[in-house]
Amino acid sequence: FYKHALLHGLNASLMVSGEAIGEKQHFRLYWVSLNAAYALEFFLQTLVKRGYLVQSHMLLLNRVLMAVSTAAALQVLYWHVSLAPFLISLTLNFTNRYHEIPNCSVVFLSSLSLSRDPRFLLYFALLAGLAGAVARRRQREITEILC
């Protein structure tokens, strides 16, 4: 869910809208929460492994952090993520697995075409073509290794 809604969906939505959200309080809380969650997960696990923290306390701290992170993420989802990029990304994840670059290009291109904003269409068409070429080259290299 994070990858499709808050990564691809948010980036594609902001690219199309052109909105700058870096100064908004709810986005700052989301960004700090996201980074704290990543860092604290490893730090708290280290404290448990070394015997400085009991596992039950670590889990309690994780729950508190997840509650704050979820509240911040829901605000970002509500105010800034369009449904189309999220659903396209999610669909491509199941139908075109292991092709991240072409999938992201499709998400961005389709977001632009849905918004009917031609400003970046040429750029992303070139990016999609490049991504397709890279994917084909990688597939040939893998085929040569296996054969």
Residue pairs with C-beta under 8 A, 6 or more apart in sequence:
2 73
3 89
3 93
4 86
4 89
4 90
4 93
5 77
5 81
5 86
6 73
6 76
6 77
6 81
8 85
8 86
8 89
8 104
8 107
9 81
9 82
9 85
9 86
9 89
10 76
10 80
10 81
11 85
11 108
12 82
12 85
12 89
12 107
12 108
12 111
13 80
13 81
13 82
13 85
13 111
14 21
14 80
15 108
15 111
15 112
15 120
16 82
16 111
16 112
16 114
16 115
16 117
17 80
17 82
19 80
21 27
21 76
21 80
22 28
26 72
26 75
26 76
26 79
27 76
27 80
29 68
29 72
29 75
30 69
30 72
30 73
30 75
30 76
33 65
33 68
33 69
33 72
33 73
34 69
34 73
36 65
36 69
37 65
37 66
37 69
40 61
40 62
40 65
41 62
44 53
44 58
44 61
44 62
45 58
47 53
47 58
48 54
48 55
48 58
82 111
84 110
84 111
84 114
85 107
85 108
85 110
85 111
88 106
88 107
88 110
88 111
89 103
89 104
89 107
92 99
92 103
92 106
92 107
93 103
96 102
96 103
99 135
101 131
101 134
101 135
102 128
102 131
102 132
102 135
104 131
105 124
105 127
105 128
105 131
106 128
108 124
108 127
109 121
109 124
109 125
109 128
112 118
112 120
112 121
112 124
113 121
